[in-house]
Amino acid sequence: MGKVTGFKEYDRELPKKIAPAERVENYNEFVQEYPAEKLNEQAARCMNCGVPFCHSGCPLGNVIPEFNDAVYQGKWEEAYLILNSTNNFPEFTGRICPAPCEAACVLGINKPPVAIEEIERHIIEIAYSKGYVKPSTPILRTGKNVAVIGSGPAGLAAAAQLNKAGHNVTVYERDDRPGGLLRYGIPDFKLEKSVIDRRLEIMEQEGVKFVCNVEVGKDGDMKAFIDQHDAVVAAGGSTIPRNLNIPGRDLKGIHFAMDFLKQQNKTVGNISFKGERILATGKDVVVIGGGDTGSDCVGTSNRQHANSVKQFELMVQPPAERTENMPWPTYPMLLKTTSSHEEGCERFWGINTKSFLGNENGELRAILVSDVSWELDAMGRPVKFNEVSGSEREIPCQLILLAMGFLHPQYPGLVENAGLEIDARGNVKADERNYQTSVAKVFAAGDMRRGQSLVVWAISEGREAARKVDEFLMGATTLPSKDRVNEYLVS
């Protein structure tokens, strides 16, 4: 380990951010870099535990104590090689991952955990600046052709690993540019799109082909498409949003969160789009849904200079600290105040939306709500809510953004035309042991298989699915598994 007493001497400290009043005037990233001294101190806090639970907390099995030690020692190429051995895209996870590794950090039992996510981001950015991140083209090609459908984090990870194994990989994307949720779901102030383009350029130089504006399965013979390839990886994500079918749903001014976010991302990128522009400017905005997508809507509304922003959550307000029902090292469901909330937002918990109210022109003017109380089970989990008597009231608003999560992947097109079996949760059925669907040559990964989840889980799924595809094609695989976290090479 770096410094034996580091965890005693230094407190957790995150990089500074540009002030909210300044950063809401643009869509740029606003988290600054650690000074060299602070980065060294934060890496020194890692205790190099005998049993590093951060490994189990990370869906990728990142080798965290080792890269922390390399950072402390200033061995940047070694730190990069260790990180790159388990994570294809640390520039993504270092920005937008909720860091389950930190929740499992042993130091977090009685102190703030090691700032693993920020250290990860610094490793990859320093690696880029020093020229360590270079295209790595396979020496030999297998002659096998693999199609990856979807260019989100799962599809990109699968493509990168399969290309590394020597297969000819083509990624198909129905949008105009690759990236999936990373490009058109995550706001630029959290993930600037130049970060994605930088990685895509490297993947193209390594031999991965990208075909955009093609929705596989929508038109044409899906069987013929499958027959043209030796294997197909379905990584189209979970794209059908949860709706709120209550009175007034057809009023003008009610939109799904992803429609709103995608438009703004295209606007920032100077990319044209069809349909009427959804704008929060000068409006009273209500975001229904308390998760990360809802938070992104809050930040975007603030940058569009909404008159006011409110965020609704049906569930009870989470605790600020772990309870006995959230023991370490499990991932705790705690109250989370994001950078978007810091910029201005009134938050409501335990509030039920009963109907949308409009004016004579069919435009949204208000929302009818009531407070609810929840009945909890023995584990403290909410199981049933009851309306609080006399709490019904109207809240004025002219824009509603529905950010209540996603139900399942899109069925028309790929799923239906390929005849892929659906599991009990509505996702594409594919066992986690082999990622193979009901169609022999078709594999599934990411949100399309496991349901709505985290970017870090999508990358993990893509990597693991690639191993199974490689085994299917070649009879064996040399691609690393997340279960072999210590099998990495450093120079």
C-alpha positions in Angstrom: 0.0 0.0 0.0 1.0 3.6 -0.5 1.0 5.2 2.9 0.2 3.0 5.9 -1.3 5.8 7.9 -3.0 7.7 5.0 -6.5 6.8 6.0 -5.8 8.3 9.5 -4.1 11.5 8.3 -6.4 12.6 5.4 -10.1 13.1 5.1 -12.2 12.4 2.1 -12.1 15.4 -0.2 -13.8 15.7 -3.6 -12.6 18.1 -6.4 -14.1 21.5 -6.5 -17.0 22.4 -8.7 -17.8 25.6 -10.6 -20.4 27.6 -8.7 -24.0 26.8 -9.6 -24.8 30.3 -10.7 -22.0 30.1 -13.2 -22.3 26.6 -14.5 -26.1 26.8 -15.3 -25.2 29.3 -18.0 -23.7 26.5 -20.2 -23.8 22.7 -20.7 -20.1 22.1 -20.0 -18.7 19.7 -17.4 -18.0 21.6 -14.2 -16.2 19.2 -11.9 -12.6 20.4 -11.7 -9.4 18.3 -11.3 -7.6 17.4 -8.1 -4.3 19.3 -7.6 -1.5 16.8 -7.7 -1.1 17.0 -3.9 -4.8 16.3 -3.2 -4.9 13.4 -5.6 -1.9 11.8 -3.9 -3.6 12.3 -0.5 -6.9 10.7 -1.7 -5.1 7.7 -3.1 -3.1 7.4 0.2 -6.4 6.8 2.1 -6.8 3.4 0.5 -5.9 0.8 3.2 -5.1 -2.1 0.8 -7.4 -4.3 2.9 -6.8 -8.0 3.4 -10.2 -8.6 1.9 -11.0 -5.6 -0.4 -14.8 -5.5 -0.5 -14.6 -2.8 -3.1 -13.9 -5.6 -5.6 -17.3 -7.2 -4.8 -19.0 -3.8 -4.8 -17.8 -3.1 -8.4 -19.8 -5.0 -11.1 -16.6 -5.0 -13.2 -14.4 -6.3 -10.5 -12.0 -3.4 -10.8 -8.6 -4.0 -9.1 -9.0 -0.9 -6.9 -6.3 -1.1 -4.1 -3.7 -1.8 -6.7 -4.5 1.1 -8.9 -4.8 3.4 -5.9 -1.3 2.4 -4.8 0.0 3.0 -8.3 -1.6 6.5 -8.2 0.0 7.2 -4.8 3.4 6.2 -6.3 2.9 8.3 -9.4 3.1 5.2 -11.6 0.5 6.4 -14.1 1.0 3.9 -16.9 0.8 1.1 -14.3 -2.4 2.6 -12.9 -3.9 2.9 -16.4 -3.0 -0.7 -17.3 -4.5 -2.1 -14.1 -7.7 -0.1 -14.6 -7.9 -0.9 -18.3 -7.6 -4.6 -17.6 -11.2 -4.7 -16.2 -12.9 -1.6 -17.5 -13.1 -0.6 -21.2 -14.5 2.9 -20.5 -13.3 4.4 -17.2 -13.8 7.8 -18.7 -17.6 7.0 -18.6 -17.8 5.3 -15.2 -15.4 7.9 -13.6 -18.1 10.5 -14.5 -21.5 9.0 -14.2 -21.2 5.8 -12.0 -23.0 5.9 -8.6 -19.9 4.1 -7.3 -21.1 1.0 -5.6 -17.4 0.2 -4.9 -17.4 3.2 -2.5 -20.4 1.8 -0.7 -18.4 -1.4 -0.1 -15.2 0.3 0.9 -13.9 -1.1 4.2 -12.9 2.4 5.3 -16.6 3.4 4.9 -17.5 1.3 7.9 -16.7 4.2 10.3 -15.3 6.9 8.0 -16.1 8.5 4.6 -14.9 5.9 1.9 -12.0 6.3 -0.5 -12.9 8.6 -3.4 -12.5 5.7 -5.9 -14.7 7.2 -8.7 -12.7 10.4 -8.8 -9.4 8.6 -8.7 -10.6 6.5 -11.6 -11.5 9.5 -13.6 -8.1 11.1 -13.0 -6.3 7.9 -14.0 -7.9 7.8 -17.4 -7.6 11.5 -18.1 -4.0 11.5 -17.2 -3.5 8.4 -19.3 -5.0 10.2 -22.3 -2.8 13.3 -21.7 0.4 11.1 -21.5 -0.4 9.1 -24.6 -1.0 5.8 -22.9 -4.4 5.2 -24.5 -3.6 3.9 -27.9 -5.4 1.7 -30.5 -4.6 -2.0 -30.0 -5.3 -3.9 -33.2 -5.5 -7.7 -33.0 -2.5 -9.5 -34.6 -4.7 -12.2 -36.0 -8.3 -12.2 -37.2 -10.6 -15.2 -36.8 -12.7 -14.5 -39.9 -15.8 -14.6 -37.8 -18.4 -11.8 -38.3 -20.3 -10.5 -35.3 -23.1 -8.0 -35.3 -23.7 -5.9 -32.2 -27.1 -4.2 -32.1 -27.0 -1.1 -30.0 -24.1 1.3 -29.3 -24.8 2.1 -25.7 -22.3 1.0 -23.0 -23.2 -2.7 -23.2 -22.9 -2.8 -27.0 -19.7 -0.8 -27.0 -18.1 -3.0 -24.3 -19.1 -6.2 -26.2 -17.8 -4.8 -29.4 -14.5 -3.8 -27.9 -13.9 -7.2 -26.3 -15.0 -9.2 -29.4 -12.7 -7.1 -31.6 -9.9 -7.8 -29.1 -10.5 -11.5 -29.6 -9.9 -11.1 -33.3 -13.5 -11.1 -34.6 -14.8 -8.7 -37.3 -17.3 -6.6 -35.4 -20.0 -4.3 -36.8 -22.0 -2.1 -34.4 -25.5 -1.1 -35.6 -27.2 2.0 -34.2 -30.6 3.3 -35.1 -29.7 6.9 -34.1 -27.6 9.2 -36.2 -24.5 8.8 -34.0 -23.1 6.0 -31.8 -23.3 6.1 -28.0 -26.9 5.2 -27.1 -27.9 6.5 -23.7 -24.4 8.0 -23.2 -24.9 10.3 -26.1 -28.6 11.1 -26.0 -29.6 10.3 -22.4 -26.8 11.7 -20.2 -26.6 15.6 -20.3 -23.4 17.2 -21.6 -22.8 18.8 -18.2 -22.3 15.3 -16.8 -20.6 13.7 -19.8 -19.4 15.9 -22.7 -19.8 14.1 -26.0 -16.2 14.8 -27.0 -15.4 12.2 -24.3 -17.5 9.6 -26.2 -16.1 10.6 -29.6 -12.5 10.3 -28.4 -13.2 6.6 -27.4 -15.1 5.8 -30.6 -12.2 7.1 -32.7 -9.9 4.6 -30.9 -12.3 1.7 -31.4 -12.6 2.5 -35.1 -8.8 2.5 -35.4 -8.8 -0.9 -33.7 -11.1 -2.2 -36.4 -14.7 -1.9 -35.0 -17.1 -0.7 -37.7 -20.1 1.5 -36.8 -23.3 1.7 -39.0 -25.8 4.4 -37.9 -29.3 5.3 -38.9 -30.1 1.6 -39.2 -32.8 0.0 -37.0 -32.1 -3.7 -37.2 -35.3 -5.8 -37.5 -37.6 -2.9 -38.3 -37.6 -3.6 -42.0 -36.5 -6.6 -43.9 -35.9 -10.2 -42.9 -34.4 -10.7 -39.5 -33.6 -14.3 -40.2 -31.5 -13.3 -43.2 -29.6 -10.7 -41.0 -28.8 -13.4 -38.4 -27.7 -15.8 -41.1 -25.3 -13.3 -42.5 -23.4 -13.2 -39.2 -21.7 -15.9 -37.1 -23.2 -14.4 -34.0 -25.4 -11.4 -33.0 -25.3 -9.5 -29.7 -28.6 -7.7 -28.9 -27.8 -4.7 -26.7 -30.6 -2.3 -27.5 -31.3 -1.2 -24.0 -34.5 -0.9 -22.0 -36.2 1.9 -23.9 -40.0 1.8 -23.2 -40.6 4.4 -20.5 -43.1 4.0 -17.7 -46.2 6.1 -18.4 -48.6 7.8 -16.0 -52.0 7.1 -17.3 -54.2 9.4 -15.2 -56.8 12.0 -16.2 -55.4 14.8 -18.4 -52.5 12.7 -19.8 -53.2 14.0 -23.3 -52.8 17.7 -22.4 -50.0 19.7 -24.2 -47.0 20.1 -22.0 -46.5 16.5 -20.7 -43.5 14.7 -22.0 -41.3 11.7 -21.3 -37.9 12.7 -19.8 -35.8 11.0 -22.5 -37.6 13.0 -25.2 -36.7 16.2 -23.4 -33.1 15.2 -22.7 -32.4 13.9 -26.2 -33.6 17.1 -27.7 -31.3 19.2 -25.5 -28.3 17.0 -26.2 -28.9 17.3 -29.9 -29.2 21.0 -29.6 -25.9 21.2 -27.8 -24.3 19.1 -30.5 -25.9 21.2 -33.3 -27.8 18.2 -34.5 -31.2 18.7 -36.1 -34.2 16.8 -34.8 -37.9 16.4 -35.8 -40.8 17.6 -33.8 -41.6 20.6 -31.6 -39.0 21.8 -29.2 -39.6 21.0 -25.6 -38.5 23.9 -23.5 -38.6 24.7 -19.8 -37.7 28.4 -20.3 -40.0 30.6 -18.1 -42.2 27.7 -17.0 -43.0 26.1 -13.7 -41.6 22.6 -14.2 -42.5 19.4 -12.3 -40.3 16.4 -12.7 -42.1 13.2 -11.7 -39.5 10.6 -10.6 -36.8 10.9 -8.0 -33.9 9.0 -9.7 -30.9 10.1 -11.8 -33.0 10.7 -15.0 -35.2 13.0 -13.0 -32.1 14.8 -11.6 -30.9 15.2 -15.2 -34.2 16.8 -16.1 -33.8 19.2 -13.1 -30.3 20.3 -14.3 -31.4 20.7 -17.9 -34.5 22.8 -16.8 -32.2 25.0 -14.7 -30.0 25.6 -17.7 -33.0 26.4 -19.8 -33.9 29.0 -17.1 -37.2 27.5 -15.9 -39.3 29.8 -13.6 -39.3 27.0 -11.0 -38.4 23.4 -10.8 -40.0 20.8 -8.5 -39.2 17.1 -8.3 -41.8 14.5 -7.1 -41.1 11.1 -5.6 -43.9 8.8 -4.6 -41.7 6.9 -2.1 -40.7 8.0 1.3 -37.7 10.2 1.8 -34.6 8.0 2.2 -32.5 8.2 5.3 -29.3 10.3 5.3 -27.2 7.4 6.8 -27.3 3.6 6.8 -29.9 1.9 8.9 -29.8 -1.5 10.5 -31.6 -2.7 7.3 -28.8 -1.4 5.1 -25.7 -3.0 6.6 -22.2 -2.4 5.2 -21.1 -3.5 2.5 -24.5 -3.6 0.8 -25.4 -0.7 -1.5 -27.5 1.7 0.7 -30.6 3.5 -0.5 -29.7 6.9 1.0 -30.8 10.4 0.4 -28.9 11.7 -2.6 -28.4 15.4 -3.3 -27.0 15.7 -6.8 -25.3 18.7 -8.4 -28.5 19.4 -10.2 -30.4 19.7 -6.9 -27.7 22.1 -5.7 -28.5 24.4 -8.7 -32.1 24.8 -7.6 -35.0 22.4 -7.0 -37.8 22.0 -4.5 -38.1 18.3 -3.7 -41.2 16.4 -2.5 -41.4 12.8 -1.1 -44.5 10.8 -0.4 -46.5 12.7 -3.0 -49.0 11.1 -5.4 -50.0 12.6 -8.7 -53.8 12.2 -9.2 -54.5 14.1 -12.4 -53.2 16.7 -14.9 -55.3 19.9 -15.2 -55.6 22.0 -18.3 -57.0 25.2 -19.7 -59.5 25.8 -22.4 -56.8 25.4 -25.1 -55.8 21.9 -24.0 -52.6 23.1 -22.4 -51.3 22.0 -19.0 -51.9 24.6 -16.2 -51.6 22.6 -13.0 -51.3 19.2 -11.4 -53.6 17.7 -8.7 -51.7 15.9 -6.0 -52.0 14.5 -2.5 -49.6 13.4 0.2 -49.3 9.7 1.0 -48.1 7.7 4.1 -46.4 4.4 3.6 -46.8 1.1 5.5 -43.4 -0.6 5.9 -42.4 -4.2 6.3 -40.1 -5.7 8.9 -37.1 -4.7 6.8 -38.2 -1.1 6.5 -39.3 -1.4 2.9 -42.4 0.4 1.8 -45.2 -2.0 0.8 -48.4 0.0 0.6 -49.4 3.7 0.7 -52.5 5.5 1.9 -53.6 9.0 1.0 -53.3 11.5 3.7 -56.8 12.9 4.4 -57.2 16.6 3.5 -53.9 16.8 1.6 -55.3 17.1 -1.9 -54.2 20.3 -3.7 -53.3 21.9 -7.0 -49.7 22.9 -7.9 -49.4 25.2 -10.9 -47.1 24.0 -13.7 -46.8 24.3 -17.5 -44.3 21.5 -18.1 -44.4 17.9 -16.8 -41.4 15.6 -17.3 -42.1 11.9 -16.7 -38.9 10.3 -15.3 -40.3 7.1 -13.7 -37.9 4.6 -15.2 -38.2 2.1 -18.0 -40.3 -1.0 -18.4 -38.6 -3.2 -20.9 -37.0 -3.2 -24.3 -38.8 -2.3 -27.5 -40.6 -5.4 -28.9 -41.5 -4.4 -32.5 -38.6 -5.0 -34.8 -35.6 -6.9 -33.5 -37.2 -8.8 -30.6 -40.4 -9.9 -32.4 -38.9 -10.5 -35.8 -36.1 -12.6 -34.4 -38.5 -14.5 -32.2 -36.6 -13.8 -29.0 -38.3 -15.2 -25.9 -39.2 -12.8 -23.1 -38.7 -13.5 -19.4 -41.1 -12.9 -16.5 -40.0 -9.2 -16.1 -40.5 -8.4 -19.8 -36.8 -8.5 -20.8 -35.1 -10.6 -23.4 -34.6 -14.0 -21.8 -30.9 -15.0 -21.7 -29.3 -16.9 -18.9 -26.5 -15.0 -17.0 -24.3 -18.0 -17.3 -24.1 -17.9 -21.1 -26.1 -14.8 -22.2 -27.6 -16.8 -25.0 -31.2 -16.2 -26.1 -33.8 -18.6 -27.4 -32.2 -18.1 -30.8 -28.9 -20.0 -30.9 -26.8 -17.4 -32.6 -28.2 -14.4 -30.7 -26.9 -13.2 -27.4 -28.3 -10.5 -25.2 -26.5 -8.0 -22.8 -27.2 -4.9 -20.8 -30.5 -3.4 -20.0 -32.2 -5.4 -22.7 -31.4 -8.5 -20.7 -31.2 -7.5 -17.1 -33.6 -4.5 -17.1 -33.0 -0.9 -16.4 -29.7 -0.6 -14.5 -26.4 1.2 -14.2 -23.8 2.1 -16.9 -21.2 0.1 -15.0 -23.5 -3.0 -15.0 -24.0 -2.5 -18.8 -20.3 -2.5 -19.4 -19.9 -5.6 -17.2 -22.7 -7.3 -19.1 -21.2 -6.4 -22.5 -17.8 -7.8 -21.4 -19.2 -11.1 -20.0 -21.5 -11.6 -23.1 -18.4 -11.1 -25.3 -16.7 -14.0 -23.5 -19.6 -16.3 -24.1 -19.8 -15.3 -27.8 -16.1 -16.0 -28.2 -16.6 -19.4 -26.5 -19.5 -20.1 -28.9 -17.5 -19.2 -31.9 -14.1 -20.7 -31.0 -14.8 -23.3 -28.4 -12.8 -21.5 -25.8 -11.9 -17.9 -24.9 -9.0 -15.9 -23.6 -11.0 -12.9 -22.8 -10.8 -12.0 -19.1 -13.7 -12.6 -16.7 -14.7 -10.3 -13.9 -14.3 -13.2 -11.6 -10.6 -13.2 -12.2 -9.8 -9.7 -11.0 -6.2 -10.3 -10.3 -5.3 -11.6 -13.8 -3.9 -8.3 -15.2 -0.6 -7.4 -16.9 1.4 -4.4 -15.9 4.8 -3.4 -17.3 
